[in-house]
Amino acid sequence: MSLKYRLSKYNNIWVGVVSGLVLPVLGFFLSREVKLPEATVSEYWSIFMNSSFEVNKDIIVFSLLPNMAFFYLLFFQWKIDETAKGLVVVTLVLGGLSFLITN
């Protein structure tokens, strides 16, 4: 059984939407571990919400990196286009919302 056949059951826009919502949260926690490991999650969130645009931009980009990596796998490696569409839509919405919230 080929990989493409096994992954075809996940070729659904809702799989992309869910992964697009979960991966940035994981990216946020990862960015905290990399950038400021001594801060608690609430302190890091407070820094994110109350800092300058440059600091916020770094956290946003770091949080969206897992989505970009997963998009590469979905679209270019596994050719799961519907899931990639859902991931892209959520990533664009989250990116836009995060810039609106932090300004």
Gaussian input, Z-matrix of N, CA and C with variables (Angstrom, degrees):
# hf/3-21g

backbone

0 1
 N
 C     1     B1
 C     2     B2     1     A1
 N     3     B3     2     A2     1     D1
 C     4     B4     3     A3     2     D2
 C     5     B5     4     A4     3     D3
 N     6     B6     5     A5     4     D4
 C     7     B7     6     A6     5     D5
 C     8     B8     7     A7     6     D6
 N     9     B9     8     A8     7     D7
 C    10    B10     9     A9     8     D8
 C    11    B11    10    A10     9     D9
 N    12    B12    11    A11    10    D10
 C    13    B13    12    A12    11    D11
 C    14    B14    13    A13    12    D12
 N    15    B15    14    A14    13    D13
 C    16    B16    15    A15    14    D14
 C    17    B17    16    A16    15    D15
 N    18    B18    17    A17    16    D16
 C    19    B19    18    A18    17    D17
 C    20    B20    19    A19    18    D18
 N    21    B21    20    A20    19    D19
 C    22    B22    21    A21    20    D20
 C    23    B23    22    A22    21    D21
 N    24    B24    23    A23    22    D22
 C    25    B25    24    A24    23    D23
 C    26    B26    25    A25    24    D24
 N    27    B27    26    A26    25    D25
 C    28    B28    27    A27    26    D26
 C    29    B29    28    A28    27    D27
 N    30    B30    29    A29    28    D28
 C    31    B31    30    A30    29    D29
 C    32    B32    31    A31    30    D30
 N    33    B33    32    A32    31    D31
 C    34    B34    33    A33    32    D32
 C    35    B35    34    A34    33    D33
 N    36    B36    35    A35    34    D34
 C    37    B37    36    A36    35    D35
 C    38    B38    37    A37    36    D36
 N    39    B39    38    A38    37    D37
 C    40    B40    39    A39    38    D38
 C    41    B41    40    A40    39    D39
 N    42    B42    41    A41    40    D40
 C    43    B43    42    A42    41    D41
 C    44    B44    43    A43    42    D42
 N    45    B45    44    A44    43    D43
 C    46    B46    45    A45    44    D44
 C    47    B47    46    A46    45    D45
 N    48    B48    47    A47    46    D46
 C    49    B49    48    A48    47    D47
 C    50    B50    49    A49    48    D48
 N    51    B51    50    A50    49    D49
 C    52    B52    51    A51    50    D50
 C    53    B53    52    A52    51    D51
 N    54    B54    53    A53    52    D52
 C    55    B55    54    A54    53    D53
 C    56    B56    55    A55    54    D54
 N    57    B57    56    A56    55    D55
 C    58    B58    57    A57    56    D56
 C    59    B59    58    A58    57    D57
 N    60    B60    59    A59    58    D58
 C    61    B61    60    A60    59    D59
 C    62    B62    61    A61    60    D60
 N    63    B63    62    A62    61    D61
 C    64    B64    63    A63    62    D62
 C    65    B65    64    A64    63    D63
 N    66    B66    65    A65    64    D64
 C    67    B67    66    A66    65    D65
 C    68    B68    67    A67    66    D66
 N    69    B69    68    A68    67    D67
 C    70    B70    69    A69    68    D68
 C    71    B71    70    A70    69    D69
 N    72    B72    71    A71    70    D70
 C    73    B73    72    A72    71    D71
 C    74    B74    73    A73    72    D72
 N    75    B75    74    A74    73    D73
 C    76    B76    75    A75    74    D74
 C    77    B77    76    A76    75    D75
 N    78    B78    77    A77    76    D76
 C    79    B79    78    A78    77    D77
 C    80    B80    79    A79    78    D78
 N    81    B81    80    A80    79    D79
 C    82    B82    81    A81    80    D80
 C    83    B83    82    A82    81    D81
 N    84    B84    83    A83    82    D82
 C    85    B85    84    A84    83    D83
 C    86    B86    85    A85    84    D84
 N    87    B87    86    A86    85    D85
 C    88    B88    87    A87    86    D86
 C    89    B89    88    A88    87    D87
 N    90    B90    89    A89    88    D88
 C    91    B91    90    A90    89    D89
 C    92    B92    91    A91    90    D90
 N    93    B93    92    A92    91    D91
 C    94    B94    93    A93    92    D92
 C    95    B95    94    A94    93    D93
 N    96    B96    95    A95    94    D94
 C    97    B97    96    A96    95    D95
 C    98    B98    97    A97    96    D96
 N    99    B99    98    A98    97    D97
 C   100   B100    99    A99    98    D98
 C   101   B101   100   A100    99    D99
 N   102   B102   101   A101   100   D100
 C   103   B103   102   A102   101   D101
 C   104   B104   103   A103   102   D102
 N   105   B105   104   A104   103   D103
 C   106   B106   105   A105   104   D104
 C   107   B107   106   A106   105   D105
 N   108   B108   107   A107   106   D106
 C   109   B109   108   A108   107   D107
 C   110   B110   109   A109   108   D108
 N   111   B111   110   A110   109   D109
 C   112   B112   111   A111   110   D110
 C   113   B113   112   A112   111   D111
 N   114   B114   113   A113   112   D112
 C   115   B115   114   A114   113   D113
 C   116   B116   115   A115   114   D114
 N   117   B117   116   A116   115   D115
 C   118   B118   117   A117   116   D116
 C   119   B119   118   A118   117   D117
 N   120   B120   119   A119   118   D118
 C   121   B121   120   A120   119   D119
 C   122   B122   121   A121   120   D120
 N   123   B123   122   A122   121   D121
 C   124   B124   123   A123   122   D122
 C   125   B125   124   A124   123   D123
 N   126   B126   125   A125   124   D124
 C   127   B127   126   A126   125   D125
 C   128   B128   127   A127   126   D126
 N   129   B129   128   A128   127   D127
 C   130   B130   129   A129   128   D128
 C   131   B131   130   A130   129   D129
 N   132   B132   131   A131   130   D130
 C   133   B133   132   A132   131   D131
 C   134   B134   133   A133   132   D132
 N   135   B135   134   A134   133   D133
 C   136   B136   135   A135   134   D134
 C   137   B137   136   A136   135   D135
 N   138   B138   137   A137   136   D136
 C   139   B139   138   A138   137   D137
 C   140   B140   139   A139   138   D138
 N   141   B141   140   A140   139   D139
 C   142   B142   141   A141   140   D140
 C   143   B143   142   A142   141   D141
 N   144   B144   143   A143   142   D142
 C   145   B145   144   A144   143   D143
 C   146   B146   145   A145   144   D144
 N   147   B147   146   A146   145   D145
 C   148   B148   147   A147   146   D146
 C   149   B149   148   A148   147   D147
 N   150   B150   149   A149   148   D148
 C   151   B151   150   A150   149   D149
 C   152   B152   151   A151   150   D150
 N   153   B153   152   A152   151   D151
 C   154   B154   153   A153   152   D152
 C   155   B155   154   A154   153   D153
 N   156   B156   155   A155   154   D154
 C   157   B157   156   A156   155   D155
 C   158   B158   157   A157   156   D156
 N   159   B159   158   A158   157   D157
 C   160   B160   159   A159   158   D158
 C   161   B161   160   A160   159   D159
 N   162   B162   161   A161   160   D160
 C   163   B163   162   A162   161   D161
 C   164   B164   163   A163   162   D162
 N   165   B165   164   A164   163   D163
 C   166   B166   165   A165   164   D164
 C   167   B167   166   A166   165   D165
 N   168   B168   167   A167   166   D166
 C   169   B169   168   A168   167   D167
 C   170   B170   169   A169   168   D168
 N   171   B171   170   A170   169   D169
 C   172   B172   171   A171   170   D170
 C   173   B173   172   A172   171   D171
 N   174   B174   173   A173   172   D172
 C   175   B175   174   A174   173   D173
 C   176   B176   175   A175   174   D174
 N   177   B177   176   A176   175   D175
 C   178   B178   177   A177   176   D176
 C   179   B179   178   A178   177   D177
 N   180   B180   179   A179   178   D178
 C   181   B181   180   A180   179   D179
 C   182   B182   181   A181   180   D180
 N   183   B183   182   A182   181   D181
 C   184   B184   183   A183   182   D182
 C   185   B185   184   A184   183   D183
 N   186   B186   185   A185   184   D184
 C   187   B187   186   A186   185   D185
 C   188   B188   187   A187   186   D186
 N   189   B189   188   A188   187   D187
 C   190   B190   189   A189   188   D188
 C   191   B191   190   A190   189   D189
 N   192   B192   191   A191   190   D190
 C   193   B193   192   A192   191   D191
 C   194   B194   193   A193   192   D192
 N   195   B195   194   A194   193   D193
 C   196   B196   195   A195   194   D194
 C   197   B197   196   A196   195   D195
 N   198   B198   197   A197   196   D196
 C   199   B199   198   A198   197   D197
 C   200   B200   199   A199   198   D198
 N   201   B201   200   A200   199   D199
 C   202   B202   201   A201   200   D200
 C   203   B203   202   A202   201   D201
 N   204   B204   203   A203   202   D202
 C   205   B205   204   A204   203   D203
 C   206   B206   205   A205   204   D204
 N   207   B207   206   A206   205   D205
 C   208   B208   207   A207   206   D206
 C   209   B209   208   A208   207   D207
 N   210   B210   209   A209   208   D208
 C   211   B211   210   A210   209   D209
 C   212   B212   211   A211   210   D210
 N   213   B213   212   A212   211   D211
 C   214   B214   213   A213   212   D212
 C   215   B215   214   A214   213   D213
 N   216   B216   215   A215   214   D214
 C   217   B217   216   A216   215   D215
 C   218   B218   217   A217   216   D216
 N   219   B219   218   A218   217   D217
 C   220   B220   219   A219   218   D218
 C   221   B221   220   A220   219   D219
 N   222   B222   221   A221   220   D220
 C   223   B223   222   A222   221   D221
 C   224   B224   223   A223   222   D222
 N   225   B225   224   A224   223   D223
 C   226   B226   225   A225   224   D224
 C   227   B227   226   A226   225   D225
 N   228   B228   227   A227   226   D226
 C   229   B229   228   A228   227   D227
 C   230   B230   229   A229   228   D228
 N   231   B231   230   A230   229   D229
 C   232   B232   231   A231   230   D230
 C   233   B233   232   A232   231   D231
 N   234   B234   233   A233   232   D232
 C   235   B235   234   A234   233   D233
 C   236   B236   235   A235   234   D234
 N   237   B237   236   A236   235   D235
 C   238   B238   237   A237   236   D236
 C   239   B239   238   A238   237   D237
 N   240   B240   239   A239   238   D238
 C   241   B241   240   A240   239   D239
 C   242   B242   241   A241   240   D240
 N   243   B243   242   A242   241   D241
 C   244   B244   243   A243   242   D242
 C   245   B245   244   A244   243   D243
 N   246   B246   245   A245   244   D244
 C   247   B247   246   A246   245   D245
 C   248   B248   247   A247   246   D246
 N   249   B249   248   A248   247   D247
 C   250   B250   249   A249   248   D248
 C   251   B251   250   A250   249   D249
 N   252   B252   251   A251   250   D250
 C   253   B253   252   A252   251   D251
 C   254   B254   253   A253   252   D252
 N   255   B255   254   A254   253   D253
 C   256   B256   255   A255   254   D254
 C   257   B257   256   A256   255   D255
 N   258   B258   257   A257   256   D256
 C   259   B259   258   A258   257   D257
 C   260   B260   259   A259   258   D258
 N   261   B261   260   A260   259   D259
 C   262   B262   261   A261   260   D260
 C   263   B263   262   A262   261   D261
 N   264   B264   263   A263   262   D262
 C   265   B265   264   A264   263   D263
 C   266   B266   265   A265   264   D264
 N   267   B267   266   A266   265   D265
 C   268   B268   267   A267   266   D266
 C   269   B269   268   A268   267   D267
 N   270   B270   269   A269   268   D268
 C   271   B271   270   A270   269   D269
 C   272   B272   271   A271   270   D270
 N   273   B273   272   A272   271   D271
 C   274   B274   273   A273   272   D272
 C   275   B275   274   A274   273   D273
 N   276   B276   275   A275   274   D274
 C   277   B277   276   A276   275   D275
 C   278   B278   277   A277   276   D276
 N   279   B279   278   A278   277   D277
 C   280   B280   279   A279   278   D278
 C   281   B281   280   A280   279   D279
 N   282   B282   281   A281   280   D280
 C   283   B283   282   A282   281   D281
 C   284   B284   283   A283   282   D282
 N   285   B285   284   A284   283   D283
 C   286   B286   285   A285   284   D284
 C   287   B287   286   A286   285   D285
 N   288   B288   287   A287   286   D286
 C   289   B289   288   A288   287   D287
 C   290   B290   289   A289   288   D288
 N   291   B291   290   A290   289   D289
 C   292   B292   291   A291   290   D290
 C   293   B293   292   A292   291   D291
 N   294   B294   293   A293   292   D292
 C   295   B295   294   A294   293   D293
 C   296   B296   295   A295   294   D294
 N   297   B297   296   A296   295   D295
 C   298   B298   297   A297   296   D296
 C   299   B299   298   A298   297   D297
 N   300   B300   299   A299   298   D298
 C   301   B301   300   A300   299   D299
 C   302   B302   301   A301   300   D300
 N   303   B303   302   A302   301   D301
 C   304   B304   303   A303   302   D302
 C   305   B305   304   A304   303   D303
 N   306   B306   305   A305   304   D304
 C   307   B307   306   A306   305   D305
 C   308   B308   307   A307   306   D306

   B1=1.4487
   B2=1.5316
   B3=1.3153
   B4=1.4590
   B5=1.5292
   B6=1.3215
   B7=1.4635
   B8=1.5191
   B9=1.3273
   B10=1.4673
   B11=1.5277
   B12=1.3080
   B13=1.4685
   B14=1.5284
   B15=1.3245
   B16=1.4573
   B17=1.5245
   B18=1.3294
   B19=1.4642
   B20=1.5253
   B21=1.3273
   B22=1.4629
   B23=1.5293
   B24=1.3222
   B25=1.4651
   B26=1.5318
   B27=1.3238
   B28=1.4628
   B29=1.5224
   B30=1.3242
   B31=1.4581
   B32=1.5285
   B33=1.3342
   B34=1.4498
   B35=1.5205
   B36=1.3224
   B37=1.4686
   B38=1.5274
   B39=1.3439
   B40=1.4640
   B41=1.5203
   B42=1.3056
   B43=1.4714
   B44=1.5261
   B45=1.3167
   B46=1.4588
   B47=1.5130
   B48=1.3275
   B49=1.4670
   B50=1.5286
   B51=1.3206
   B52=1.4635
   B53=1.5249
   B54=1.3228
   B55=1.4709
   B56=1.5217
   B57=1.3275
   B58=1.4608
   B59=1.5174
   B60=1.3292
   B61=1.4580
   B62=1.5257
   B63=1.3165
   B64=1.4700
   B65=1.5323
   B66=1.3069
   B67=1.4727
   B68=1.5329
   B69=1.3374
   B70=1.4697
   B71=1.5232
   B72=1.3154
   B73=1.4672
   B74=1.5216
   B75=1.3244
   B76=1.4676
   B77=1.5235
   B78=1.3367
   B79=1.4619
   B80=1.5159
   B81=1.3340
   B82=1.4697
   B83=1.5275
   B84=1.3470
   B85=1.4617
   B86=1.5264
   B87=1.3248
   B88=1.4619
   B89=1.5279
   B90=1.3319
   B91=1.4692
   B92=1.5257
   B93=1.3280
   B94=1.4704
   B95=1.5218
   B96=1.3120
   B97=1.4655
   B98=1.5275
   B99=1.3129
   B100=1.4666
   B101=1.5297
   B102=1.3163
   B103=1.4573
   B104=1.5244
   B105=1.3384
   B106=1.4565
   B107=1.5344
   B108=1.3250
   B109=1.4738
   B110=1.5269
   B111=1.3276
   B112=1.4619
   B113=1.5302
   B114=1.3256
   B115=1.4656
   B116=1.5299
   B117=1.3189
   B118=1.4662
   B119=1.5248
   B120=1.3175
   B121=1.4639
   B122=1.5282
   B123=1.3222
   B124=1.4721
   B125=1.5318
   B126=1.3179
   B127=1.4689
   B128=1.5255
   B129=1.3239
   B130=1.4614
   B131=1.5324
   B132=1.3351
   B133=1.4661
   B134=1.5301
   B135=1.3131
   B136=1.4527
   B137=1.5287
   B138=1.3117
   B139=1.4687
   B140=1.5246
   B141=1.3211
   B142=1.4666
   B143=1.5234
   B144=1.3109
   B145=1.4592
   B146=1.5377
   B147=1.3277
   B148=1.4646
   B149=1.5211
   B150=1.3026
   B151=1.4667
   B152=1.5195
   B153=1.3200
   B154=1.4598
   B155=1.5276
   B156=1.3078
   B157=1.4469
   B158=1.5277
   B159=1.3179
   B160=1.4677
   B161=1.5267
   B162=1.3172
   B163=1.4683
   B164=1.5257
   B165=1.3232
   B166=1.4603
   B167=1.5214
   B168=1.3148
   B169=1.4607
   B170=1.5232
   B171=1.3128
   B172=1.4611
   B173=1.5249
   B174=1.3206
   B175=1.4655
   B176=1.5213
   B177=1.3211
   B178=1.4676
   B179=1.5146
   B180=1.3105
   B181=1.4649
   B182=1.5215
   B183=1.3173
   B184=1.4659
   B185=1.5244
   B186=1.3267
   B187=1.4618
   B188=1.5287
   B189=1.3079
   B190=1.4596
   B191=1.5306
   B192=1.3234
   B193=1.4693
   B194=1.5326
   B195=1.3378
   B196=1.4708
   B197=1.5356
   B198=1.3287
   B199=1.4655
   B200=1.5227
   B201=1.3235
   B202=1.4642
   B203=1.5250
   B204=1.3167
   B205=1.4654
   B206=1.5262
   B207=1.3259
   B208=1.4611
   B209=1.5230
   B210=1.3419
   B211=1.4577
   B212=1.5230
   B213=1.3206
   B214=1.4668
   B215=1.5271
   B216=1.3186
   B217=1.4624
   B218=1.5265
   B219=1.3192
   B220=1.4605
   B221=1.5132
   B222=1.3048
   B223=1.4654
   B224=1.5271
   B225=1.3065
   B226=1.4616
   B227=1.5242
   B228=1.3090
   B229=1.4672
   B230=1.5293
   B231=1.3391
   B232=1.4659
   B233=1.5166
   B234=1.3282
   B235=1.4660
   B236=1.5279
   B237=1.3310
   B238=1.4606
   B239=1.5293
   B240=1.3089
   B241=1.4561
   B242=1.5273
   B243=1.3124
   B244=1.4653
   B245=1.5258
   B246=1.3044
   B247=1.4620
   B248=1.5190
   B249=1.3198
   B250=1.4663
   B251=1.5268
   B252=1.3349
   B253=1.4681
   B254=1.5266
   B255=1.3218
   B256=1.4600
   B257=1.5134
   B258=1.3155
   B259=1.4603
   B260=1.5252
   B261=1.3136
   B262=1.4671
   B263=1.5246
   B264=1.3217
   B265=1.4625
   B266=1.5255
   B267=1.3213
   B268=1.4613
   B269=1.5259
   B270=1.3193
   B271=1.4624
   B272=1.5250
   B273=1.3131
   B274=1.4633
   B275=1.5238
   B276=1.3215
   B277=1.4655
   B278=1.5295
   B279=1.3348
   B280=1.4659
   B281=1.5245
   B282=1.3155
   B283=1.4623
   B284=1.5152
   B285=1.3295
   B286=1.4604
   B287=1.5203
   B288=1.3322
   B289=1.4668
   B290=1.5138
   B291=1.3153
   B292=1.4608
   B293=1.5236
   B294=1.3183
   B295=1.4691
   B296=1.5185
   B297=1.3269
   B298=1.4674
   B299=1.5316
   B300=1.3221
   B301=1.4587
   B302=1.5185
   B303=1.3152
   B304=1.4628
   B305=1.5221
   B306=1.3047
   B307=1.4770
   B308=1.4957
   A1=108.36
   A2=115.91
   A3=120.09
   A4=111.09
   A5=114.50
   A6=121.04
   A7=110.34
   A8=116.91
   A9=120.62
   A10=110.51
   A11=117.72
   A12=120.94
   A13=110.78
   A14=117.47
   A15=120.63
   A16=112.22
   A17=117.78
   A18=121.41
   A19=113.12
   A20=117.81
   A21=120.69
   A22=112.28
   A23=118.42
   A24=119.84
   A25=111.82
   A26=117.56
   A27=122.26
   A28=112.53
   A29=117.61
   A30=121.91
   A31=108.94
   A32=114.32
   A33=122.60
   A34=107.52
   A35=116.18
   A36=119.73
   A37=111.58
   A38=117.77
   A39=120.78
   A40=112.19
   A41=117.68
   A42=120.31
   A43=108.86
   A44=116.85
   A45=121.20
   A46=112.47
   A47=116.76
   A48=120.45
   A49=109.92
   A50=117.03
   A51=120.37
   A52=110.65
   A53=116.68
   A54=118.67
   A55=110.96
   A56=117.10
   A57=120.55
   A58=113.42
   A59=117.04
   A60=120.68
   A61=112.29
   A62=117.30
   A63=121.50
   A64=111.77
   A65=117.28
   A66=120.52
   A67=114.29
   A68=121.10
   A69=118.86
   A70=113.25
   A71=117.19
   A72=119.71
   A73=109.66
   A74=115.52
   A75=119.16
   A76=110.97
   A77=116.93
   A78=121.27
   A79=112.61
   A80=117.02
   A81=121.02
   A82=110.11
   A83=116.55
   A84=120.19
   A85=111.04
   A86=116.60
   A87=120.40
   A88=110.52
   A89=117.19
   A90=119.53
   A91=110.78
   A92=116.52
   A93=119.34
   A94=110.27
   A95=117.09
   A96=120.80
   A97=111.88
   A98=117.14
   A99=121.05
   A100=111.34
   A101=116.92
   A102=120.80
   A103=114.49
   A104=117.59
   A105=120.70
   A106=109.86
   A107=117.94
   A108=119.90
   A109=114.13
   A110=118.27
   A111=119.48
   A112=112.53
   A113=118.36
   A114=121.98
   A115=110.40
   A116=114.94
   A117=118.95
   A118=108.25
   A119=115.52
   A120=119.39
   A121=110.47
   A122=117.40
   A123=119.42
   A124=111.54
   A125=117.55
   A126=120.07
   A127=110.68
   A128=116.18
   A129=120.37
   A130=110.46
   A131=116.95
   A132=120.58
   A133=109.93
   A134=116.38
   A135=120.85
   A136=110.89
   A137=116.30
   A138=120.36
   A139=109.74
   A140=116.11
   A141=120.92
   A142=111.37
   A143=117.54
   A144=120.95
   A145=113.12
   A146=118.22
   A147=120.64
   A148=114.74
   A149=118.56
   A150=121.03
   A151=111.79
   A152=113.41
   A153=120.37
   A154=109.98
   A155=115.01
   A156=121.32
   A157=111.94
   A158=117.89
   A159=121.48
   A160=111.47
   A161=117.20
   A162=120.90
   A163=109.54
   A164=116.47
   A165=120.76
   A166=111.43
   A167=116.04
   A168=120.30
   A169=110.61
   A170=117.24
   A171=120.70
   A172=111.47
   A173=116.68
   A174=120.25
   A175=110.51
   A176=117.74
   A177=121.19
   A178=110.77
   A179=117.00
   A180=120.33
   A181=110.43
   A182=117.16
   A183=120.69
   A184=110.53
   A185=116.97
   A186=120.81
   A187=112.20
   A188=117.17
   A189=120.24
   A190=113.33
   A191=118.04
   A192=120.42
   A193=113.51
   A194=120.12
   A195=118.25
   A196=112.72
   A197=117.24
   A198=119.57
   A199=111.06
   A200=115.86
   A201=119.22
   A202=111.78
   A203=115.97
   A204=119.85
   A205=110.55
   A206=117.31
   A207=120.69
   A208=110.67
   A209=117.80
   A210=120.93
   A211=110.76
   A212=116.40
   A213=119.80
   A214=110.04
   A215=116.22
   A216=119.39
   A217=111.39
   A218=116.74
   A219=120.38
   A220=112.62
   A221=116.53
   A222=120.43
   A223=113.17
   A224=117.08
   A225=119.63
   A226=113.88
   A227=117.33
   A228=119.66
   A229=112.28
   A230=116.25
   A231=120.14
   A232=113.49
   A233=118.64
   A234=123.98
   A235=112.63
   A236=116.19
   A237=122.08
   A238=106.72
   A239=115.62
   A240=121.86
   A241=114.15
   A242=119.24
   A243=120.99
   A244=111.18
   A245=116.78
   A246=120.32
   A247=110.21
   A248=116.77
   A249=120.71
   A250=110.92
   A251=117.39
   A252=120.45
   A253=110.84
   A254=116.94
   A255=120.43
   A256=112.00
   A257=116.35
   A258=121.46
   A259=111.01
   A260=116.90
   A261=121.19
   A262=110.69
   A263=117.61
   A264=120.61
   A265=110.37
   A266=117.11
   A267=120.35
   A268=110.80
   A269=117.72
   A270=121.02
   A271=110.96
   A272=116.94
   A273=120.11
   A274=111.60
   A275=117.11
   A276=120.68
   A277=110.23
   A278=117.09
   A279=120.12
   A280=111.75
   A281=116.92
   A282=119.97
   A283=111.62
   A284=116.69
   A285=120.38
   A286=112.38
   A287=116.32
   A288=120.25
   A289=112.37
   A290=116.69
   A291=119.01
   A292=111.45
   A293=117.65
   A294=119.28
   A295=110.96
   A296=117.14
   A297=119.53
   A298=111.41
   A299=116.86
   A300=121.30
   A301=111.47
   A302=116.94
   A303=119.82
   A304=113.32
   A305=118.31
   A306=120.52
   A307=111.16
   D1=127.32
   D2=-175.72
   D3=-79.41
   D4=159.05
   D5=178.85
   D6=-62.55
   D7=-40.99
   D8=-179.57
   D9=-60.47
   D10=-40.83
   D11=178.58
   D12=-65.95
   D13=-43.98
   D14=-179.85
   D15=-65.01
   D16=-34.37
   D17=-179.48
   D18=-83.32
   D19=-14.16
   D20=-176.12
   D21=-62.29
   D22=-27.23
   D23=178.49
   D24=-69.15
   D25=-16.42
   D26=177.10
   D27=-95.76
   D28=4.60
   D29=-179.22
   D30=-80.83
   D31=73.02
   D32=-174.70
   D33=-141.70
   D34=137.46
   D35=-176.36
   D36=-61.08
   D37=-31.09
   D38=-177.42
   D39=-71.38
   D40=-29.04
   D41=174.20
   D42=-64.54
   D43=-39.63
   D44=177.05
   D45=-66.86
   D46=-39.57
   D47=179.45
   D48=-64.15
   D49=-47.33
   D50=-178.72
   D51=-63.93
   D52=-45.57
   D53=179.21
   D54=-65.88
   D55=-33.86
   D56=177.12
   D57=-67.18
   D58=-23.96
   D59=176.58
   D60=-87.32
   D61=-32.06
   D62=-176.21
   D63=-82.09
   D64=-42.93
   D65=-174.55
   D66=-61.32
   D67=-39.27
   D68=176.99
   D69=-64.09
   D70=-32.06
   D71=176.40
   D72=-64.16
   D73=-44.86
   D74=176.28
   D75=-63.07
   D76=-38.63
   D77=176.96
   D78=-64.14
   D79=-35.85
   D80=177.32
   D81=-63.51
   D82=-46.37
   D83=178.42
   D84=-63.93
   D85=-38.21
   D86=177.69
   D87=-65.82
   D88=-39.92
   D89=179.36
   D90=-64.80
   D91=-35.31
   D92=176.93
   D93=-64.73
   D94=-42.40
   D95=179.66
   D96=-64.66
   D97=-33.49
   D98=-178.11
   D99=-83.02
   D100=-46.33
   D101=-172.27
   D102=-86.22
   D103=-38.14
   D104=-173.61
   D105=-148.30
   D106=67.83
   D107=-173.36
   D108=-65.07
   D109=-21.61
   D110=-178.77
   D111=-79.90
   D112=-12.79
   D113=-179.33
   D114=-84.33
   D115=146.52
   D116=173.27
   D117=-76.71
   D118=168.68
   D119=179.78
   D120=-62.53
   D121=-41.31
   D122=179.80
   D123=-66.65
   D124=-37.63
   D125=176.26
   D126=-65.15
   D127=-42.04
   D128=-179.98
   D129=-65.65
   D130=-39.46
   D131=176.98
   D132=-63.27
   D133=-41.53
   D134=178.46
   D135=-62.80
   D136=-41.97
   D137=176.14
   D138=-60.32
   D139=-44.01
   D140=179.90
   D141=-61.24
   D142=-43.99
   D143=-175.86
   D144=-76.86
   D145=-24.07
   D146=-173.11
   D147=-114.15
   D148=7.16
   D149=-175.61
   D150=-94.68
   D151=177.90
   D152=178.03
   D153=-70.05
   D154=166.93
   D155=-179.29
   D156=-60.07
   D157=-37.41
   D158=-178.35
   D159=-63.34
   D160=-43.88
   D161=178.61
   D162=-65.41
   D163=-44.77
   D164=-179.94
   D165=-61.82
   D166=-41.45
   D167=-179.49
   D168=-60.99
   D169=-41.84
   D170=178.41
   D171=-61.90
   D172=-43.70
   D173=-179.92
   D174=-67.11
   D175=-41.44
   D176=179.61
   D177=-62.87
   D178=-47.46
   D179=-179.89
   D180=-61.94
   D181=-44.10
   D182=179.29
   D183=-62.67
   D184=-38.29
   D185=-179.46
   D186=-69.06
   D187=-29.68
   D188=-179.02
   D189=-90.26
   D190=-5.73
   D191=178.35
   D192=-57.96
   D193=-41.59
   D194=177.56
   D195=-60.39
   D196=-34.77
   D197=176.55
   D198=-64.06
   D199=-41.14
   D200=179.44
   D201=-65.04
   D202=-41.55
   D203=178.83
   D204=-66.11
   D205=-42.18
   D206=179.50
   D207=-66.81
   D208=-36.65
   D209=175.89
   D210=-60.02
   D211=-43.18
   D212=178.55
   D213=-57.10
   D214=-46.91
   D215=-179.99
   D216=-64.37
   D217=-46.68
   D218=-177.35
   D219=-63.12
   D220=-49.21
   D221=-170.56
   D222=-84.58
   D223=-44.77
   D224=-173.37
   D225=-93.41
   D226=-35.24
   D227=-176.43
   D228=-90.96
   D229=-49.54
   D230=-172.35
   D231=-98.93
   D232=-11.67
   D233=179.59
   D234=56.22
   D235=45.06
   D236=177.58
   D237=-103.21
   D238=83.77
   D239=-168.84
   D240=-70.21
   D241=-41.38
   D242=-178.17
   D243=-64.18
   D244=-42.57
   D245=177.67
   D246=-64.25
   D247=-39.58
   D248=178.35
   D249=-62.68
   D250=-37.40
   D251=177.68
   D252=-61.06
   D253=-46.54
   D254=178.95
   D255=-61.36
   D256=-40.77
   D257=179.12
   D258=-63.95
   D259=-42.75
   D260=-178.89
   D261=-65.99
   D262=-43.83
   D263=-179.25
   D264=-60.57
   D265=-47.97
   D266=-179.14
   D267=-65.17
   D268=-39.70
   D269=179.43
   D270=-62.38
   D271=-43.32
   D272=178.56
   D273=-65.07
   D274=-42.40
   D275=179.39
   D276=-64.93
   D277=-46.66
   D278=179.71
   D279=-63.64
   D280=-41.26
   D281=178.01
   D282=-61.49
   D283=-44.80
   D284=178.35
   D285=-64.79
   D286=-45.13
   D287=178.57
   D288=-62.50
   D289=-40.82
   D290=-177.89
   D291=-66.40
   D292=-35.05
   D293=176.38
   D294=-70.50
   D295=-35.46
   D296=178.07
   D297=-68.64
   D298=-40.80
   D299=-177.40
   D300=-68.80
   D301=-38.57
   D302=-172.81
   D303=-85.59
   D304=-3.07
   D305=178.49
   D306=-99.08

